[in-house]
């Protein structure tokens, strides 16, 4: 009887747990073209539970059962929203969204006092940031996917659950914004450990009077522990979470900082052109093109040559309150020196690709999704003898493995404003080191909302996992 009761209790608890979450999944497509819609928002109305669609238009979202009578909203800028009760959503069916565009002329003549040029609208939006961004401390829970690949294959994949703390927009991010990596789900690592460029750069930046050239370095003379320090140093200066959230690329959050990209001198190296008026979930949006200004854009990154760019992209601003909904921001090599460097070493002129979208929650705009992509140089060495001793095939292979495309995607799915919970979290140790190995917590990931991999990514991850196992430490 004890065994039978135990089994029955186990079954009951499993069923109760399984019923505590509703897993929703589907594919979002354009009604007219049948093309998948990437980065569409899928969320439960008046909550912070949501996700975005991947490049295939697909998504998966776990919703607590207590919200089954709430409304699920599927929206994409420039389309009419799809709304349905959570309990009535049908899995694995395509959701078709129809285009929805407002008349530009009609909107512009409504009020003569409203700004009418792209430059004036963006400047007004920046003025309104103090009203539109959070003015009280909060925590956000999110999911991070960090991946790196060369032109041939995936080399590295990390998936983490993270917590972000921000005291408010008014406070400086250096001291008042923190990130903690809570859990790791995947840590496949097939990067080459004999990157002489990384090692020589590490010595050049950490050792006084360093004069050694990379061609004088030999792998068999370098201690492994020192080499690991060099690789970690390179990872953190290029891809650390702290850089993304506290640096110049967090365009809106850090616009009040001195020398901010979207600070007081924004029109020196950016120009903005009003393109059209779109609609997002019933609200009008300005769609504004970002283009180059009179001066180059520079990131002033310590230890990395990161100057001489021109900006391109789009910014979407709500018509009613000038809140910024989304920004798509690319930095393209433009100076002669940066063009030569980028083309020779990285094979691309697009050095930084950034997307930030925001969600409206209780009248404030909270970050919802980040996408950041940049090439990261990992190998150079001595190429003076290429033509003498290396075949064309060997030179091509070396070029393909010279740098990694590195991508960080972050999806925030929960906002916490309770002062006691925030205070308790701040008492615990915080670490934004995504490269640290952690135990795999299967129970934690059971119903945790993540970004759904695209079909291409899924295949590449499967290929990667065949050659590397999850870290055990």
N, C-alpha and C positions, 0 to 999 in steps of 0.2 A: 504494500500500500504506500509506503514511504516513497518508493521509486516511482510509482504511478502518479502520486500527487506532485512529486518533483517535476516529472515530465510535463504534466498538465500546466503547472505554473510556468515552466519554461516556455511552452507553446503560447500561453496567454501573454506572457511578457513580450515575446517576439512579435506576436500579432499586434499588440498595443503599440509597440515601437514602430512597426511597419506602417501603422495607420496614422502615426503622428505627423507624417510628412506626405505631401502630395507632390509627385514628380511630374512636372509639365515639360513636354518637349515638342518641338515643331520646326517648321521652316518658313521663313518670311520671304515673299517674292513680290516683284513689281507686277501689278495687275495687267499692264499693257504689254510688257516685254517678257514676262516670266523670268526675268533675271533675279538672282538672289540679292537681298538687301543686307549689306554688311553694316554693323554697328547700330542696328535698330535697337531701341530700348524696350525691354520687357519687364514690367514691374507691377506690383500690387499697389493700387491707388491708396494714397495717404499712409504709406509705409515706406520703409527703406529696403524692402526685399526686392531685388531685381537682378537683371543680367543684361548682356548685350549679345546680339547675334554675331556669329563668326563670318569669315569670308564666304562660306557656302550658304549664308542666310540661316543657319541652324542654331538652336539654343536648347539648353536644358535648365530648368529652374525648380528647386525644392521649396515648397511653400508650406508653412505650418498649417495643420488641419483647422485650427481655430480661425483661419482667415478664408475658409472655403466659400463663405458668402460675401466676400469682398470682391471688388472689380479688378480684373486683370487688364492692364492697358498695354497695347503693343503699338509703338509709335516710331516714326522716322521723320526727320526733317524734310519737309516738302511733300508729305503724304498725309492722307486722312487716317486718323487713328482707328484701331480695332479694339473694341471693348467687349468683355464677356465676364460673367461670374467665374471665379476660380473653379467652382464645382462643376460648371458646365463646359469647361474647356476640353476639347477633344484632342488627344495626343496623336502625333504623327500625321497630321493633316497640314497641307500648305495654307498659310495665311496670306491672302492677297491684299496689298495696300494700294489705294488709288492716289494718283498725284493730286496735290492740292497747293495751288500757287495763288497768292493775292495779287491784285493789280498795283504795280509800283506807282503809277501816276495818281491813282485814287488815294493811296495812302499819303503821298507827299503833300497833297494840297489840303489835307484835313486841317492842319494848323500851321500858320505861317511861322510861329515861334519855334517850331521843332527844327533841330539840325537837319540839313538836307544832303550834305556831302559825306562821303565815307570818312574823311578825316575828322569832321566835327562829331559824327555819331560815335566813333571810337573814343575820342577824347571825353565825350559825355559819359560813356560807359565806364571809363576809368575813374571819372569823378564820382560815379555812383557805387563804386566797389565797396566803400565803407558801409553803405546801406544794404547792399545785396549779398555780401559774403558774411559768414558767421561772425557774430560779435560776442559770443560766449564760448567758454571752453567746451570741447567735445572730443569723443573718441570715435574712430571709424574702424570697422573690421573689414578686411579685404583679402583678396586672393592675388598672388603674384605668380606670373609665369615668366621665367628668365631663360632665354635660349640663345645659343651661339652656333653658327655653322659657317663653314667656308663655302666655296662654290660647288663643292662635291657632296657634302654630307653634314649632318648634325654632329657637333663635337661636345656639346654640353647642354644639360637641361636641369633646371631647378624649379620646383613648384612649392610655394610657401603660403601659409596663412600669416597675415601681418596685422598689426594694430597701429594706427596713426593717432597721435594726440596733437591737438592744436589749441592754443589758448584763445586765439581770436585773430581776425585779420589785422587788427590794429597793432598787434605785438610783433616784434621781429622774429623771423623764423629760426634764426641761428640758435637762440636760447629757448624759444617757446614753442617749437615744433619738434616732436620726437617720433621715431618709428621703431617698432619692435617686431622681430621675426618670431612668431609663436610656434609654428610647426612646419616641418618639411614633408612633402609627399613624394617627390622624386629628386634624386641627385645623381643623375648619370653624368659621368665626366670622362670624355675621351680626348681631351685636349693634349696636344704634344707638350711634353715637359722639358723640351730642349730648346725653348725659344731664346736664342741669344740676343735678339733685339730687346726683349723684355728685361733680361738679366743686365745687359749693358746700360739700359735706361735706368734701371733700379740703382745700379752703382753710381751712375752719373748724378742722380738726384739725392742720394743718401750718403755719398762718400766725398770727403774734401779732396780737392786736387786730383780728381779722376781724369786720367789721360789715356787709358787703354782703349784701343779700337776693337770693335766686335770681332774682326777677323783674327785677333790675337787670343780670343777666348776659346777654350776647348771644353766640351761637355764633360769629358772624363776628369777634369780638374776641379769641377764645381761641386761643392757639397749639396746633396739633395735638399737638406733643410733650408739652406740659403736660397736655393732655386725656388722652393715653394714660397718663401717669403717674397721673392721677387714677383712671382706670378700673382700672389694675393695683392700685393701693392699695385700692380697694373690693373687688376680687376676693380679695386676700390676707387681708384682715381678716375676711371672711365665709367663704371657702371654701378657704383654704390648708390643705395636708395637715398642716402643723405644728399648726394649731388643733385639728384632729380628733384627732391622736394625743397631743399634749402638753397639751391643755386638759381642762376639767372633764367633757366629754362622753365621754372615754375612761374609763368609769365604774369598771371593775375595775382596769385598769393603774394608774390614778392615785388609787386610793381612800386611799392613805396620805398624800396631800398635805394640807396645811392647807386648810380650807374645801372639801374634796372633796365632791361631791354624795353619794357613798356613803362618807363618812368617819364620824367619831365622832358627828356630829349627824344621822345619816341618818334617824332616826325623827321628827325635828322637822318635816321637810317630805315624808316618805314614810310610808305604811303598807302592810303586806303581808298578804295573805289567802291561806291555803292553799286551792287550788281542787280539785285532784285529783292522782292519781298516774298518770303516763303511762309509756310504754316507748320507749326509743331503742336499737335494735340489741341488744336483750336486757337492757339495764340500766334500772332504774326511775329515774324522774325526778319530782321535785316540780314541779308547775305552780302558780305563785304569782302572784296578781294584784297589780299595783302601783297604788296609789291615793294621793290627796292626804293630806298631814299637816296639822298645825295652822298651819304657816307656808308662805309662798310659796317657790317655787324661783327662784333667780336665777343667771345665768351670769357676771355681772361682766365682760362683754366690753367691752374698752376701745373707746370711740368709737361703741358701738352700745347703744341702750336694750334691754336683754335681761333685764328683771326681771319679777316678778309672774306666774309660771306655776304650774300644778299638774301633777303627774306622773300619767301613766296608762300602762298596759302590762302586760307579763308577763315573768316571769323563770323559767327552767327550771334546776333544780339536781339533780345526780345524788344519788340516795339513799345510795349506798354511801360516797362520800368527800366529799360537799358541794361538788364542783367545779361551777362555773357553766358550763352548756353554751350557753345562748343568753339574750339579753335583748332585749326589744322595748320601747322607751322613747319615749313622746311627751310633749312639753311643751305644754300647752294654756293659752292666755291666761286668767287667772283674776282678777287685780286689776282694779278699775274702769278704771284708766289703761291697762293693757295691753290690755284688751278693746276700749276705744275706739280705741286706736292700731292694733291688729291688724285690726279690722273695717274701719276707714276706709282705711288705707293698703294693706293686704295682702289683704283680702277673705277671710281665714281666721283662725280662732282657734288652729289647730294650727301652731305656729311652728317646731317642731323634731320630726322623726321619725327615730329612730335604731334600728338593728338591729345587734347584734354577736353573731356565733356563734363558737364555739371548737371545735377538733378535739383529740382526745386522742392525743398522740404520745409514746411512751416514758414514760408516766406523768405528763406535764405537759400543761396546756391552752394551746395556741397559738391566737392569733386566726386565724380562717379566712375570715370574710366580714364586711364592713362595708357598711351602707346608711345614708346620711345625706341627709335632705331638709329644705330650709328655703326659705321665700320670701325673695327678695332685692330690696329696693326699688331701682329704677333711675331713676324719673322722678317728679318732683312738679311743680316750677315754680309759677307763679302761677295759681290756679284761681278767683280772686275774680270774674273777668268771665265765667265759664262760662255763666251763665244769660243774660247780655246778648248775647254774641257767638257762642256755639257751639250747634249743633243737638244734639238728643238723641243722634243717631247719632255725632256727633263726640265727645261726652262719653263715650259707651259705649266707643268705640274707644280713647280715651285711657286709660280705666280698665283695659281689657284689656291694655294695653301698659305699665302702671305698674310692674309688678314681674315678676320671673322666678321660676318654680319651679326651684330648682337642686338637683341630685341628684349625689351621689358614691357610686359602688359600687366596692368593692375586694375582689378575690378573691386570697387567698394560696395558692400551689400548690407551694411548695418551702421546706423548712427546712434551713438549713446550720449545723452545729455545729462544723465543723473549725476549730481555732484559727488555722492558717496561712492558710486562705482568708478567715477573718474579718479577720485582721490585714492581709492584702493589700488587701482591700476598703477598709479604713479609711485606708489610705495615699493613696487616690485622692481627688480633690475631690468633694464631695457638694453637691447642690442639690435642694431640694424644690419648686422653682418649676415648677409644671405649665403655666404660661402662657408659658414660654420656647419659642420656635420651634426645632425640631431637624430634622436631616435624617431622611428616611424610609428605614429600613433594611429592605428587602423580605426579605432572607435571614433576618434575626432573627425576623420574624413568621411564617415559613413553618409552623412546628409549635409555636407558642407557645400555651399554653392561655389562653383568654379566656372571658368571660361571653357566652353566646349571647344575641343581641338577641331581644326578643319580636317577634311579628308586627307590632304597632303601632309599636314602635321602629324596626324595619327599614324600614317604609314612610316614617316621618318622616325617617329618616336619608337615604333615597334622595331624598326631596323636597328636603332640605337640600343634598345634594351636587350637585343640578342647578344650584344657584345659587351654589355656592362651591367652590373647588378646594383640594386639599391644599396647604398651605404648602410652598414650594420651598426656603426658606432652611434 
